[in-house]
Amino acid sequence: MLLRTAIIAVSALCAAVLVMLAVAALEPEHVPPAPWSEFWNPTSWAVITVATALAALLGWLVSLQGTRRYGTRRLVAIGILGTSAVVLAFVSYVECAAEAVPFWSPLTWAMELFLGVVPEVFGVVPGCAAEPPLALLAARMLVIATVGIGFAAAVAVVFRSQLDVLRMRRTGSRVVVDGPLDVTLPAAERVRTRLDERTMVVVRADPNDPPPPQPRHPGIVVLRWSDSPDVALRTFALRSRPLRGDRIALHGLFLLGPVAGTNLSRFERLAAQLAELPDDSPRHIRAVVRIDDVWVAEYWRRRQVDRPGWALDAVGVYEATAEALVERWMRDGCDRVAVHGGSDLVLAIAAEVAERARERAARRTPVGGPPPRIVIVGADASSLLRRHTLHQRAFGNAAADVEALDDDDAEHGFVTALAGATAPAVMIAPAEDAPVLSPSEIAAAHPGWPVYAQVEEGGPIPEEPVMEQLYPFAAAIGDLGRPDRWERVARVAHENYLDDHGVDPAHPARRPWDQLGAFYRDSNIRLVRETLSSAVAVGRTWGSVPPGADPEDTHPTDAQLDEMARREHESWRARHLEAGWRHASRRDDARRLHPLLVPWDEVDAAGKAKTRRSVLDALGLLRAMGYASRPAAGGDGAGPAVWRSFRRSGEVSAERVDEAWTWTTSTGSAMQALPGDWRVRDGAREWSVRPPEFADMYEPAGDGRWRRRGSVRATRVEEPQTVQTLEGSAHAEDGDWIVEGENGERWVVPDAHFRQAYEPET
């Protein structure tokens, strides 16, 4: 507000100077008393100095507003300077047109200044003053400024790529976005709005792509890099320092390519390269990896909670679209929604409803109504419900309030499913094997139903229907700046804290979440992330229930709790010291003093007990929101399962299948393959592999053969059990092997086949 006031004030002074110069040129005989008479003095250096200083001050103040809308400001500046120059030159020459064409002659003389021509009329043409007025000198200076700014803008356009590279290399804080431009450019615009002006967003474009459009925000650069994606990402992530080596400049990373396996591989290679740099490089980088499969995304997210130096999250088009849909239904008060169509979006909606229900239950004082009840309608509704239930139970969670209604006639199923609902809605997503269903016909036949229809091309959910109550939308990644899973947990934790202690705007830690300062908001998120990582460090897991583990064993042992409390204290202490807090005998938040800013061994019994309670509270909240820690296989308190490393060997034949199909395991479990999965054969055995996992685990061997590669972890089953796989629930008999890939995915292998295809790593 103060900056805007200063800009307005200086702009007014500049305008006043221009008006005085114009009046002096029009009325040269009417000279006012000092000091205003200086404007009538053709040789006054004071007026020109003041005008130049005011113009420079105005430019500096405008630059302090940051780089947003910089291109627009440049055009506005050219327009204002050019117009002012023409006006001042015109009023300077207007008295000289007595023997020329009125109006047009002085206007032409004024325009000639932009060509570097200064008409010699003063002291020559009758009616003209002997000396040119001061306004003409000011006009010539404005012309020089206008031409200079225009020339700089032209150079910036012609050499945009080279200048963008220079700007990128000079920036010490960068967010890198990688993927197709139709996804990355909108994502970069959304991410940029949440960053400070010192951070640049770098978008990688393939050199074979057409020239990308100019981003609307100058804090975004699009670089068509000729090197490989891995080399480009490493270049964007590092800032070269002569004689001192490279330093990490990466503040955030968004890998948004359509193939999850490619995104994950690029992340792992970049993370490995950054890990080789000196320890004094920054090590807290937010990375978001696109994984459209909801099940794989959640599994990977849980597996990465303890990744040193990284704050990792997964995003997918179906997960983000489901979040937007459920949020819209809750905002509109829908109590029941009938969903029909593709399994990816339907399962994502069911998972989001389960997440919202747990989030609401975790609040001490629930706000707003519950999420709507979901009814899956279609010929395969029961199958989708079973898959949703298996996905939830894999992490020890109860399924959401979801029902299934098997009905080949979707419209009839909608009528049955929504009978008795007070605020119903319908969601239709295209499905390959389902009969074609016209959303517009459904909306016309049932005008009382809001109908949300997924389309191939389009935008987010519109606020206004296109007809009746039809809302078409396209599946999209959405707002990448929205809170991730762990920030949502931290927000609930803070809201519960306010329920216990009350809101106090005067206390910086007791303000509503949206008004909370960055330090206190980050402290809440830090507690959640530290609890997640410390649980893994003491031998627990946040992933699916390990083989042989007790699903109800969600509490750490006393020894584990002590170690988690120690880690939490040291993390809290380091964060406060970094923010400028100091140790003192008495706490004073205003002066950043705290008595517990000492090593863990020096903390008194009351302080240690308080930290243990904080850890237990965080564990309890995470458990209530669906994230329960359990003993990891082979860890403290784990069951009999022992995991070992094996190297994959041998060859198989494989082909990619465009349609969905089913196959059966050696124990008789029916598994579901999705369109685009690979059909892999090894002798009489046949199974499916998702494309991302296939790319990681096989390499071409020629003639339709593929060679196994990579390493896995495996444990031998000692008693029958059920294993959650990407293709469904698989039964494992005594003697079978449970194999786990690099991304946490699991599958069951018979003992005889395991001994042929896997070799122990030494």
C-alpha positions in Angstrom: 0.0 0.0 0.0 2.8 2.4 0.9 4.6 1.6 -2.4 1.5 2.3 -4.4 1.0 5.6 -2.6 4.6 6.6 -3.4 4.1 5.7 -7.1 0.9 7.8 -7.3 2.6 10.7 -5.6 5.7 10.7 -7.9 3.5 10.2 -11.0 1.6 13.3 -10.0 4.8 15.3 -9.7 6.0 14.1 -13.1 2.6 15.1 -14.6 2.9 18.5 -13.0 6.3 19.1 -14.4 5.1 18.1 -17.9 2.1 20.5 -17.6 4.4 23.4 -16.5 6.7 22.8 -19.5 3.8 22.7 -21.8 2.3 26.0 -20.4 5.8 27.7 -20.7 5.9 26.7 -24.4 2.4 28.0 -25.1 2.7 31.2 -23.1 6.3 32.4 -23.4 5.4 36.0 -22.6 3.6 35.3 -19.3 6.6 34.6 -17.0 5.6 33.9 -13.4 7.7 34.9 -10.4 10.6 32.7 -9.1 11.0 29.8 -8.7 8.3 28.9 -11.3 10.1 31.2 -13.8 12.7 28.5 -14.3 10.3 26.6 -16.5 10.4 29.7 -18.9 14.2 29.7 -19.0 15.3 27.8 -22.1 18.7 27.0 -20.5 17.5 26.0 -17.0 19.5 22.9 -16.0 17.6 22.7 -12.7 14.3 21.9 -14.3 15.8 19.2 -16.5 17.7 17.7 -13.6 14.5 17.6 -11.4 12.4 16.1 -14.2 15.1 13.4 -14.9 15.4 12.6 -11.2 11.6 12.2 -10.9 11.4 10.0 -14.0 14.2 7.8 -12.6 12.6 7.6 -9.2 9.3 6.6 -10.8 10.9 3.8 -12.8 12.7 2.5 -9.7 9.5 2.5 -7.7 7.6 0.6 -10.4 10.4 -2.0 -10.6 10.0 -2.7 -6.8 6.5 -4.1 -7.7 8.3 -7.1 -9.0 8.3 -8.8 -12.4 4.7 -9.6 -12.7 3.1 -8.1 -15.9 6.5 -6.8 -16.8 5.8 -7.0 -20.6 2.6 -5.0 -20.2 4.4 -2.4 -18.1 7.1 -2.0 -20.8 4.4 -1.3 -23.5 2.6 1.1 -21.2 5.9 2.9 -20.5 6.7 3.2 -24.3 3.2 4.6 -24.8 3.3 7.2 -22.0 6.9 8.3 -22.9 6.1 8.6 -26.6 2.8 10.4 -26.1 4.4 12.9 -23.7 7.2 13.5 -26.2 4.8 14.3 -29.0 2.7 16.6 -26.8 5.7 18.6 -25.6 7.1 18.9 -29.1 3.8 19.9 -30.5 3.2 22.7 -28.1 6.8 23.8 -28.7 6.2 24.1 -32.4 2.6 25.3 -32.5 3.5 29.0 -32.5 5.8 28.4 -35.4 3.0 27.4 -37.8 1.7 30.9 -38.7 2.9 30.5 -42.3 2.5 26.7 -42.5 -0.4 24.3 -42.3 -2.0 24.7 -38.8 -1.9 21.7 -36.5 -0.4 19.3 -39.1 2.9 21.1 -39.5 3.7 21.2 -35.8 2.5 17.6 -35.4 4.8 16.5 -38.3 7.7 18.4 -36.8 7.1 16.6 -33.5 7.0 13.2 -35.2 10.3 13.9 -37.0 12.0 13.8 -33.6 11.6 10.0 -33.6 13.6 9.9 -36.9 16.4 12.0 -35.3 15.5 15.1 -37.2 15.1 18.4 -35.3 13.5 21.1 -37.6 15.4 24.4 -37.5 12.5 26.8 -37.2 13.3 28.8 -34.1 14.7 32.2 -34.9 14.1 31.5 -38.6 10.4 31.2 -39.2 8.3 34.3 -38.4 6.3 34.0 -35.2 8.8 31.6 -33.6 10.8 32.4 -30.5 14.5 33.1 -30.9 15.4 30.0 -28.8 13.6 26.7 -28.5 11.6 26.3 -25.2 12.7 24.0 -22.5 9.7 21.7 -23.4 11.4 20.8 -26.7 14.6 19.6 -24.9 12.4 17.5 -22.6 10.6 16.1 -25.6 13.9 15.1 -27.3 15.0 13.3 -24.0 11.7 11.5 -23.9 12.1 10.4 -27.5 15.5 8.9 -26.7 14.1 7.0 -23.7 11.2 5.7 -25.8 13.4 4.5 -28.6 15.9 3.0 -26.1 13.2 1.0 -24.3 11.7 -0.1 -27.7 15.2 -1.2 -28.9 15.8 -3.2 -25.7 12.4 -4.9 -26.1 13.2 -5.8 -29.7 16.6 -7.3 -28.7 14.9 -9.2 -26.0 12.5 -10.8 -28.5 15.2 -11.6 -31.1 17.7 -13.1 -28.6 15.1 -14.4 -26.2 16.5 -17.9 -25.9 20.0 -16.7 -25.2 18.8 -14.1 -22.7 16.6 -16.7 -21.0 19.6 -19.0 -20.5 21.6 -16.1 -19.0 18.8 -15.2 -16.7 18.4 -18.8 -15.6 22.1 -19.2 -14.9 22.2 -16.0 -12.7 19.2 -17.1 -10.6 20.1 -18.8 -7.3 16.6 -20.3 -6.7 14.8 -22.3 -9.4 11.7 -24.4 -9.8 12.0 -26.8 -12.8 9.0 -28.1 -14.6 9.4 -31.0 -17.1 6.8 -32.6 -19.4 4.6 -31.8 -22.4 4.2 -28.0 -22.9 0.4 -28.2 -22.9 0.7 -29.4 -19.3 3.8 -27.6 -18.1 3.1 -24.1 -19.2 -0.3 -23.8 -17.4 1.3 -25.6 -14.4 4.3 -23.1 -14.4 1.8 -20.2 -14.4 0.0 -21.6 -11.3 3.2 -22.5 -9.5 4.8 -19.0 -10.2 2.0 -17.2 -8.4 3.0 -18.8 -5.1 6.7 -18.1 -5.3 8.8 -15.0 -4.3 10.3 -12.8 -7.0 13.7 -14.3 -6.5 12.7 -17.7 -7.7 12.6 -18.5 -11.4 10.4 -21.2 -13.0 12.3 -23.1 -15.7 10.3 -25.1 -18.2 12.1 -27.7 -20.2 11.0 -28.0 -23.9 12.1 -30.6 -26.4 14.2 -29.1 -29.2 11.9 -30.8 -31.7 8.8 -29.1 -30.3 7.5 -26.0 -32.1 8.6 -22.7 -30.7 6.7 -22.3 -27.4 4.6 -19.2 -26.7 6.0 -16.5 -24.5 5.0 -17.0 -20.9 2.8 -14.3 -19.5 5.1 -13.9 -16.4 8.7 -12.9 -16.9 9.6 -15.1 -13.9 9.1 -18.1 -16.2 11.5 -19.1 -18.9 11.0 -21.9 -21.5 14.2 -23.4 -22.6 14.5 -25.7 -25.7 17.5 -27.8 -24.6 19.3 -29.9 -27.1 20.9 -32.2 -24.5 19.2 -35.2 -23.1 16.4 -34.6 -20.5 18.7 -35.9 -17.7 21.5 -33.5 -18.7 19.0 -30.6 -19.0 17.5 -31.3 -15.6 20.9 -31.4 -14.0 21.9 -28.1 -15.7 18.7 -26.4 -14.5 19.1 -27.7 -11.0 22.7 -26.5 -10.4 24.3 -23.0 -10.3 27.9 -22.9 -11.4 30.3 -21.1 -9.1 33.8 -20.4 -10.5 36.5 -21.9 -8.4 34.0 -23.1 -5.9 32.1 -25.9 -7.8 28.4 -26.3 -8.4 25.7 -25.4 -5.9 22.2 -26.7 -5.8 19.8 -23.9 -7.0 16.8 -26.3 -7.2 13.9 -25.1 -5.0 11.2 -27.3 -6.5 10.8 -30.0 -9.2 7.7 -31.0 -11.1 8.0 -34.0 -13.4 4.7 -34.1 -15.3 5.3 -36.4 -18.3 2.4 -38.8 -19.1 4.5 -41.9 -18.4 5.0 -42.5 -14.7 8.0 -44.8 -15.2 9.9 -42.1 -17.1 9.2 -39.5 -14.5 10.3 -41.8 -11.7 13.5 -42.7 -13.5 14.4 -39.1 -14.2 13.8 -38.2 -10.6 16.0 -41.0 -9.3 18.8 -40.2 -11.6 18.7 -36.5 -10.7 18.5 -37.3 -7.0 21.5 -39.5 -7.3 23.5 -36.7 -9.0 22.6 -34.1 -6.5 23.5 -36.5 -3.6 27.1 -36.5 -4.8 27.5 -32.8 -4.3 29.1 -31.3 -1.1 27.1 -31.5 2.1 26.9 -27.7 2.3 24.4 -27.6 -0.5 20.7 -27.1 0.4 18.8 -30.3 0.9 15.1 -29.6 1.3 13.6 -29.7 -2.2 9.9 -30.1 -2.9 9.4 -32.6 -5.8 6.1 -33.6 -7.4 6.0 -36.6 -9.7 3.1 -37.3 -12.0 1.7 -40.8 -11.4 -1.8 -41.1 -12.9 -2.5 -44.6 -11.4 -4.1 -43.7 -8.0 -3.0 -46.9 -6.3 0.7 -46.6 -7.4 0.7 -42.9 -6.5 -0.4 -43.5 -3.0 2.0 -46.4 -2.6 4.9 -44.3 -3.8 4.0 -41.3 -1.7 4.0 -43.4 1.4 7.3 -45.1 0.5 9.1 -41.8 0.1 8.3 -40.1 3.4 11.8 -40.6 4.7 13.7 -39.5 1.6 16.6 -37.3 2.9 16.6 -33.8 1.6 13.3 -34.1 -0.3 9.7 -33.3 0.3 8.0 -35.7 -2.2 4.5 -35.9 -3.4 2.7 -37.6 -6.3 0.0 -36.0 -8.5 -2.1 -37.5 -11.2 -4.9 -36.4 -13.5 -7.5 -38.7 -11.9 -6.5 -37.9 -8.3 -6.6 -34.2 -9.0 -9.8 -34.4 -10.9 -11.5 -36.4 -8.2 -10.4 -33.9 -5.6 -11.9 -31.0 -7.6 -15.2 -33.0 -8.1 -15.6 -34.0 -4.5 -14.8 -30.5 -3.3 -17.4 -29.1 -5.7 -20.0 -31.6 -4.4 -19.3 -30.8 -0.8 -19.5 -27.1 -1.5 -22.9 -27.6 -3.2 -24.2 -29.9 -0.4 -24.7 -33.0 -2.5 -25.6 -36.0 -0.3 -25.4 -38.7 -2.9 -23.6 -39.0 -6.2 -24.1 -41.8 -8.8 -20.8 -42.4 -10.8 -20.4 -44.3 -13.9 -17.6 -45.0 -16.4 -13.9 -45.5 -16.5 -12.4 -47.2 -13.5 -9.5 -44.8 -13.0 -11.6 -41.7 -12.2 -14.3 -43.8 -10.3 -11.7 -45.3 -8.1 -10.0 -41.9 -7.5 -13.4 -40.4 -6.5 -14.0 -43.3 -4.0 -10.5 -42.8 -2.6 -10.9 -39.0 -2.2 -14.2 -39.5 -0.4 -12.5 -41.9 2.0 -9.8 -39.4 2.6 -12.3 -36.5 3.2 -14.3 -38.7 5.6 -11.2 -39.6 7.6 -10.0 -35.9 7.6 -13.4 -34.8 8.9 -13.4 -37.5 11.6 -10.0 -36.5 12.7 -11.2 -32.9 13.6 -12.2 -32.4 17.2 -14.9 -30.0 15.9 -15.9 -31.0 12.4 -16.6 -28.1 10.0 -19.1 -28.5 7.2 -21.1 -31.5 6.2 -19.7 -35.0 5.4 -18.7 -35.9 1.8 -21.4 -37.4 -0.3 -22.3 -41.1 -0.5 -20.9 -42.6 -3.7 -22.9 -45.2 -5.7 -21.0 -46.8 -8.5 -23.4 -47.7 -11.3 -22.6 -50.0 -14.2 -22.1 -53.6 -15.3 -18.8 -53.8 -13.4 -19.8 -51.8 -10.4 -19.3 -54.6 -7.9 -15.8 -55.3 -9.3 -14.8 -51.6 -8.9 -16.1 -51.6 -5.4 -14.0 -54.7 -4.6 -10.9 -53.0 -6.0 -11.6 -49.9 -3.9 -12.0 -51.9 -0.8 -8.8 -53.8 -1.4 -6.9 -50.6 -2.0 -8.1 -49.2 1.3 -7.5 -52.4 3.3 -4.0 -52.7 1.9 -3.1 -49.7 4.2 -5.3 -50.9 7.1 -8.1 -48.4 6.3 -11.8 -48.9 6.1 -13.5 -48.3 2.7 -15.5 -45.1 2.2 -19.2 -45.0 2.2 -19.4 -46.4 -1.3 -22.1 -48.7 -2.7 -22.3 -50.7 -6.0 -25.3 -51.1 -8.2 -24.8 -53.6 -11.1 -27.0 -52.4 -13.9 -26.3 -52.6 -17.7 -28.8 -49.8 -18.2 -26.9 -46.8 -16.6 -29.9 -44.4 -16.7 -32.1 -46.9 -14.9 -29.3 -47.4 -12.4 -29.0 -43.7 -11.8 -32.8 -43.5 -11.1 -32.5 -46.4 -8.6 -29.3 -45.1 -7.0 -30.6 -41.6 -6.4 -34.0 -42.5 -5.2 -34.6 -40.6 -1.9 -31.6 -38.4 -2.2 -32.2 -34.7 -1.2 -29.3 -33.3 -3.2 -28.3 -35.8 -5.9 -25.7 -35.6 -8.7 -24.4 -37.7 -11.5 -20.8 -38.2 -12.8 -20.3 -39.8 -16.1 -16.8 -40.7 -17.4 -16.1 -42.5 -20.7 -15.3 -46.2 -20.5 -14.0 -48.3 -23.4 -16.2 -51.4 -22.9 -19.3 -49.6 -21.7 -22.2 -48.6 -23.9 -22.1 -45.1 -25.2 -24.0 -42.9 -22.7 -25.1 -39.4 -23.7 -24.6 -36.9 -20.8 -26.7 -34.3 -22.6 -29.6 -36.7 -22.9 -29.3 -37.6 -19.2 -29.3 -33.9 -18.3 -32.3 -33.2 -20.5 -34.3 -36.2 -19.2 -33.5 -35.4 -15.6 -33.3 -31.6 -15.2 -33.2 -31.9 -11.4 -29.8 -33.7 -11.5 -26.5 -31.9 -11.8 -24.7 -34.0 -14.4 -20.9 -33.8 -14.4 -19.5 -35.3 -17.7 -15.9 -36.0 -18.4 -14.9 -34.9 -22.0 -11.7 -35.4 -24.0 -10.9 -31.8 -24.4 -12.1 -28.9 -22.2 -11.3 -27.1 -19.0 -12.0 -27.3 -15.3 -15.5 -27.7 -13.9 -17.5 -24.7 -15.0 -19.5 -22.6 -12.6 -22.4 -22.3 -15.0 -24.0 -25.3 -16.8 -23.9 -25.5 -20.6 -27.5 -26.7 -20.7 -30.0 -27.7 -18.0 -27.5 -28.8 -15.2 -24.8 -30.3 -17.5 -21.2 -29.5 -16.4 -18.6 -30.8 -18.8 -15.0 -31.1 -17.6 -11.7 -32.5 -18.7 -9.4 -34.6 -16.5 -6.4 -32.5 -15.6 -3.6 -32.2 -13.1 -5.2 -29.0 -11.8 -3.7 -26.6 -9.3 -0.1 -27.8 -8.4 0.1 -25.2 -5.6 -2.7 -26.9 -3.6 -1.7 -28.4 -0.2 -0.2 -31.9 -0.4 -1.3 -34.8 1.8 1.0 -33.9 4.6 0.1 -30.2 4.6 -3.6 -31.3 4.9 -2.6 -33.4 8.0 -0.7 -30.4 9.4 -3.7 -28.2 8.9 -6.0 -30.5 10.8 -3.4 -30.7 13.6 -3.4 -26.9 13.9 -7.2 -26.6 13.8 -7.4 -29.2 16.6 -4.8 -27.1 18.5 -7.0 -24.0 18.1 -10.0 -26.0 19.3 -8.1 -26.8 22.5 -6.5 -23.4 23.1 -8.7 -21.0 21.3 -8.0 -18.5 18.5 -5.9 -15.5 19.6 -4.9 -13.1 16.7 -2.4 -11.5 19.1 -0.5 -14.8 19.5 1.4 -15.7 16.3 0.9 -19.5 16.9 -2.8 -19.3 17.6 -4.1 -17.7 14.4 -6.3 -19.5 11.8 -4.3 -21.5 9.3 -4.8 -19.1 6.4 -3.5 -16.3 8.6 -0.6 -18.2 10.1 2.9 -16.9 9.5 5.2 -18.9 7.3 7.4 -20.0 10.2 4.5 -21.4 12.3 2.8 -23.0 9.3 6.1 -24.7 8.2 6.6 -25.8 11.8 3.3 -27.7 11.7 4.3 -29.4 8.4 7.8 -30.1 9.7 6.3 -32.0 12.7 4.2 -34.2 10.4 7.1 -34.9 8.1 9.5 -35.6 10.9 7.1 -38.0 12.5 6.8 -39.8 9.1 10.5 -40.1 8.5 11.5 -40.9 12.1 9.0 -43.8 12.2 10.8 -45.3 9.2 14.2 -44.7 10.8 13.2 -46.8 13.8 12.0 -49.7 11.8 8.4 -49.0 10.9 6.6 -48.5 7.6 3.8 -46.3 6.3 3.2 -48.6 3.3 0.9 -51.6 3.0 0.7 -54.1 5.8 4.0 -56.1 5.6 3.7 -59.9 5.3 3.7 -61.4 8.8 2.9 -58.1 10.5 0.0 -57.5 12.8 -2.3 -54.9 11.1 -3.4 -53.6 14.5 0.2 -53.0 15.7 0.2 -49.3 15.0 1.9 -48.1 18.2 5.7 -47.8 18.5 7.6 -49.5 21.3 9.0 -47.5 24.1 12.4 -47.6 22.6 11.1 -46.5 19.2 9.1 -43.7 20.8 12.2 -42.4 22.7 14.2 -42.3 19.5 11.4 -40.7 17.5 11.1 -38.0 20.3 14.8 -37.4 20.1 14.7 -36.9 16.4 11.7 -34.6 16.6 13.4 -32.4 19.2 16.6 -32.1 17.2 14.6 -31.3 14.1 12.6 -28.7 16.0 15.7 -27.2 17.5 17.6 -27.0 14.2 14.5 -25.3 12.6 14.3 -22.7 15.3 18.0 -21.9 15.4 18.0 -21.5 11.6 15.1 -19.0 12.0 17.2 -16.9 14.5 15.9 -18.2 17.8 18.3 -18.5 20.8 18.4 -20.3 24.1 17.3 -18.5 27.2 16.0 -19.4 30.7 12.6 -18.0 29.9 10.5 -18.2 26.7 9.9 -14.9 24.8 8.4 -15.4 21.4 8.7 -11.7 20.5 12.5 -11.9 21.1 12.8 -15.5 19.8 14.0 -17.0 23.0 13.2 -20.5 24.2 14.5 -22.6 27.2 14.4 -25.9 25.3 16.9 -24.9 22.6 19.5 -27.3 24.0 20.6 -30.8 22.8 18.2 -33.7 23.7 20.5 -35.0 26.4 20.2 -31.6 28.2 16.4 -31.4 28.1 14.7 -32.0 31.4 12.2 -34.7 32.1 9.2 -32.4 31.6 10.5 -31.3 28.2 11.1 -34.8 27.1 7.7 -35.9 28.2 6.1 -33.0 26.2 8.0 -34.0 23.1 6.9 -37.6 23.4 3.3 -36.5 23.7 3.7 -34.4 20.6 5.0 -37.4 18.7 2.1 -39.6 20.0 -0.4 -36.9 19.1 1.0 -36.7 15.5 1.0 -40.5 15.2 -2.6 -40.6 16.4 -3.7 -37.9 13.9 -1.9 -39.6 11.1 -3.6 -42.9 12.1 -7.0 -41.2 12.1 -6.4 -39.9 8.7 -5.4 -43.2 7.2 -1.7 -43.3 7.7 -0.8 -45.9 10.3 2.8 -47.0 10.9 3.5 -50.7 11.5 6.6 -52.7 12.1 8.5 -53.1 8.8 9.3 -56.6 7.7 12.6 -57.5 9.4 12.5 -54.5 11.7 11.9 -54.2 15.4 8.8 -55.9 16.3 8.3 -57.3 12.9 6.9 -60.7 12.0 8.8 -63.7 10.8 9.3 -62.4 7.2 12.9 -61.7 6.2 13.5 -59.7 3.1 16.6 -60.2 0.9 17.9 -58.7 -2.3 17.9 -60.6 -5.6 19.0 -59.9 -9.1 16.6 -60.7 -12.0 17.8 -63.0 -14.7 16.6 -64.8 -17.9 14.5 -63.8 -20.8 10.7 -63.7 -21.6 8.5 -62.9 -24.5 6.1 -59.9 -24.3 3.6 -57.9 -26.2 1.6 -54.9 -25.4 -2.2 -55.4 -25.4 -4.6 -52.6 -26.2 -7.6 -54.1 -24.5 -8.3 -55.0 -20.9 -7.9 -58.7 -20.1 -7.7 -61.1 -17.1 -5.3 -63.8 -16.1 -5.0 -66.3 -13.3 -2.1 -66.8 -10.9 -0.8 -70.3 -10.0 -3.0 -70.3 -6.9 -6.1 -69.4 -8.8 -6.4 -65.7 -8.1 -8.1 -63.7 -10.9 -6.1 -60.7 -11.9 -7.1 -57.7 -14.0 -4.9 -56.2 -16.7 -5.6 -52.7 -18.0 -5.5 -51.5 -21.6 -1.9 -50.9 -22.6 -0.5 -53.4 -20.1 2.2 -55.9 -21.3 1.3 -59.6 -21.6 4.5 -61.4 -20.5 5.1 -65.1 -21.1 7.7 -67.5 -19.7 7.0 -71.0 -20.7 3.5 -71.9 -19.6 3.2 -68.9 -17.2 1.5 -65.7 -18.3 1.0 -62.4 -16.4 0.6 -58.7 -17.0 2.9 -55.8 -16.2 2.0 -52.1 -16.2 4.0 -50.0 -18.7 6.1 -48.0 -16.1 7.2 -51.2 -14.3 7.9 -53.0 -17.6 10.2 -50.1 -18.7 12.1 -50.4 -15.5 12.4 -54.2 -15.4 12.9 -55.4 -19.0 15.2 -54.5 -21.9 15.0 -55.6 -25.5 16.8 -58.9 -26.4 15.7 -59.1 -30.0 13.1 -61.2 -31.9 10.3 -60.3 -29.5 12.3 -61.4 -26.5 13.0 -59.3 -23.5 15.7 -59.6 -20.9 15.0 -59.2 -17.2 17.1 -56.6 -15.4 17.3 -54.8 -12.1 17.2 -55.9 -8.5 14.3 -56.6 -6.2 13.5 -57.5 -2.6 11.8 -60.8 -1.8 10.6 -62.8 1.1 9.4 -66.4 1.2 5.9 -67.1 2.5 5.7 -69.3 5.6 1.9 -69.4 5.9 -0.9 -68.6 3.3 -1.8 -64.9 3.0 -3.2 -62.3 0.6 -1.0 -59.8 -1.2 -2.3 -56.6 -2.7 -0.8 -56.2 -6.2 -1.3 -53.6 -8.9 -3.6 -56.0 -10.7 -5.7 -57.0 -7.7 -5.6 -59.3 -4.7 -3.3 -62.3 -5.1 -3.3 -65.4 -2.8 0.2 -66.6 -1.8 0.7 -70.2 -0.6 3.3 -71.6 1.8 6.6 -71.6 -0.1 5.7 -68.9 -2.6 7.7 -65.7 -2.8 6.5 -62.1 -2.4 8.6 -59.9 -4.6 8.8 -56.1 -4.2 10.0 -53.8 -7.0 11.9 -50.5 -6.8 8.6 -48.5 -6.6 7.1 -50.6 -3.8 4.8 -52.7 -6.1 4.5 -56.3 -5.1 3.6 -59.6 -6.8 3.6 -63.3 -6.0 6.0 -65.8 -7.7 5.8 -69.6 -7.3 8.9 -71.1 -5.7 10.0 -73.1 -8.8 9.8 -70.1 -11.1 11.5 -67.8 -8.5 14.5 -70.1 -8.4 14.9 -69.9 -12.2 14.3 -66.1 -12.6 16.0 -64.6 -9.5 19.5 -64.9 -8.2 20.7 -63.8 -4.7 22.8 -60.7 -4.6 26.1 -61.1 -2.9 
